[in-house]
Amino acid sequence: MRIVGGSARGRTLAAPKSDDVIRPTADRVRETLFNIIGQRCDELDVLDLYAGTGALGLEAVSRGANKAVVVDSGREALVLCKENTEALKFGAKVELLVMDSLKAIASLSKQGRTFQLVFADPPYKLRVGLAVLEALDAANLLTDGGIAVIETGADEKLPESQGRFTRIDERAYGATNVSIFRLTHHAA
């Protein structure tokens, strides 16, 4: 597992001992994902939910993101996120939150935080892709035109639209579906 683009391109990331608890987004999926949403993340604030190794948030920072808030509730995930952040020397641009991702959405909303790009890669067995999208819609965390990327298992299909989100792309990679949504208009 490695960073596939930007300033840290080619740098190796620490990976979990097994995919039983943490299932990192494959390099080729991340590369394709950034080809779709844009190679550069200049000045974006990024939220990486169910972060695991932190690969998606760290990839965004490598590609110019202003800041990445990386969220996971697992102990192994926290260790991996810290290790990868420190190895890449991204500490000043990465904020680690150890908490449930749905609770983090509510907490960040109460703080008035906003993001232009959100990644959510929950464990497939939880089947919470729609719940994450609904929570993001209710929380007003994304700015106008913001992008939410949600990974689900192949058997979990997300709707074409949910609240103010409209799906702009969807790709299947074996057991993984990647749905990309754009916030179509922001609530006042």
C-alpha positions in Angstrom: 0.0 0.0 0.0 1.4 3.4 -1.0 0.5 7.0 -1.8 -0.3 7.1 -5.5 0.0 10.8 -6.3 1.2 14.2 -5.1 4.2 15.2 -3.0 4.4 11.9 -1.2 3.9 9.8 -4.3 5.3 6.3 -4.0 5.8 6.4 -0.3 4.7 3.2 1.5 2.0 3.2 4.1 1.8 1.0 7.1 -0.9 -1.6 6.6 -3.0 -3.7 8.9 -1.8 -7.2 9.8 -5.0 -8.6 8.2 -8.0 -7.3 6.3 -10.4 -8.8 8.9 -10.8 -5.5 10.9 -9.3 -2.9 8.6 -9.8 -3.1 4.8 -7.7 -0.4 3.2 -8.9 1.1 -0.1 -6.7 -0.5 -2.8 -4.1 1.7 -4.5 -5.7 1.2 -8.0 -9.1 2.2 -6.5 -7.6 5.4 -4.9 -5.8 6.3 -8.1 -9.0 5.9 -10.2 -11.0 7.8 -7.6 -8.7 10.8 -7.8 -8.8 10.6 -11.6 -12.5 11.1 -11.3 -12.7 13.8 -8.6 -9.5 15.6 -9.7 -5.8 15.0 -9.3 -5.3 18.1 -7.1 -6.9 18.8 -3.8 -5.4 22.3 -3.4 -6.6 24.2 -0.4 -9.4 21.7 0.3 -10.5 20.7 3.8 -11.0 16.9 3.8 -12.9 14.6 6.1 -11.9 10.9 6.1 -14.5 8.8 8.0 -13.9 5.2 8.9 -10.3 6.0 8.0 -8.5 2.7 8.8 -4.9 3.4 7.8 -5.8 7.0 6.9 -4.8 6.4 3.2 -7.6 8.4 1.6 -7.1 11.5 3.8 -3.3 11.2 3.5 -3.6 10.9 -0.3 -5.6 14.1 -0.3 -3.0 15.9 1.8 -0.2 14.6 -0.6 -2.2 16.1 -3.4 -2.4 19.6 -1.8 -5.3 19.4 0.7 -5.2 22.2 3.3 -6.2 19.8 6.2 -7.5 16.3 6.7 -9.6 15.3 9.6 -9.2 11.5 10.0 -11.8 9.7 12.0 -11.9 6.1 13.3 -12.9 4.4 16.5 -10.6 1.4 16.4 -7.4 1.1 18.3 -5.4 -0.5 15.5 -6.7 2.2 13.1 -5.5 5.0 15.4 -2.0 3.4 15.6 -1.8 3.1 11.8 -3.1 6.6 11.1 -0.6 8.1 13.6 2.3 6.0 12.2 1.4 6.9 8.5 0.9 10.6 9.4 4.2 10.8 11.1 6.1 8.8 8.5 4.9 11.3 5.8 5.6 14.3 8.0 2.0 15.5 7.6 1.3 16.0 11.3 0.5 19.8 10.9 -2.1 19.0 8.3 -3.8 16.0 9.8 -6.2 16.0 12.8 -7.0 12.5 14.3 -10.3 12.0 15.9 -10.9 8.8 17.8 -14.6 8.3 17.8 -17.5 6.7 15.9 -17.8 8.3 12.5 -21.5 9.1 12.7 -20.9 10.8 16.1 -18.0 12.7 14.6 -20.3 14.0 11.9 -22.6 15.4 14.5 -19.7 16.8 16.6 -18.0 18.5 13.7 -21.4 20.0 12.7 -21.9 21.5 16.1 -18.4 23.0 15.9 -19.4 24.7 12.6 -16.7 22.9 10.6 -17.1 22.5 6.9 -15.3 20.4 4.2 -15.1 20.3 0.5 -14.4 16.6 0.2 -15.6 13.7 2.4 -14.5 10.1 2.2 -16.4 7.3 4.0 -15.2 3.7 3.8 -17.2 1.9 6.5 -16.9 -1.8 7.1 -19.1 -3.4 4.5 -20.9 -5.6 7.1 -22.3 -2.5 8.8 -24.2 -1.5 5.7 -24.2 2.2 6.8 -23.5 3.9 3.4 -27.0 5.4 3.3 -26.9 6.4 7.0 -23.6 8.2 6.4 -25.0 10.1 3.4 -28.1 11.1 5.4 -26.0 12.2 8.3 -23.8 14.3 6.1 -26.9 15.9 4.5 -28.4 16.7 7.9 -25.2 18.1 9.3 -24.4 20.7 6.6 -20.7 19.7 6.7 -20.1 20.1 3.0 -19.7 23.4 1.2 -21.7 24.1 -2.0 -20.5 21.7 -4.7 -18.8 19.6 -2.1 -18.1 15.9 -2.9 -18.8 12.9 -0.8 -17.2 9.6 -1.7 -18.8 6.5 -0.1 -17.5 3.0 -0.4 -19.8 0.1 0.1 -19.9 -3.6 -0.4 -21.0 -4.8 -3.9 -24.4 -5.8 -2.5 -25.2 -2.4 -0.9 -26.5 0.0 -3.5 -26.9 3.7 -2.7 -29.7 5.8 -4.3 -29.0 8.2 -7.2 -29.9 11.1 -4.9 -30.4 11.6 -1.2 -31.5 14.9 0.2 -29.2 17.6 -1.4 -26.8 15.0 -2.7 -26.8 13.7 -6.3 -24.7 10.8 -7.4 -22.3 11.9 -10.2 -20.4 8.6 -10.6 -20.4 5.0 -9.5 -17.8 2.4 -10.1 -17.6 -1.3 -9.1 -14.2 -2.9 -8.2 -14.8 -6.6 -7.3 -16.4 -6.6 -3.9 -16.4 -2.8 -3.6 -18.7 -0.1 -5.0 -17.6 3.5 -5.0 -20.3 6.1 -5.2 -19.5 9.8 -5.7 -22.0 12.4 -4.7 -22.1 16.2 -5.2 -23.9 18.5 -2.8 -26.3 20.2 -5.3 -27.4 23.2 -3.1 -26.6 24.1 0.5 -29.2 24.8 3.1 -29.3 28.4 4.3 
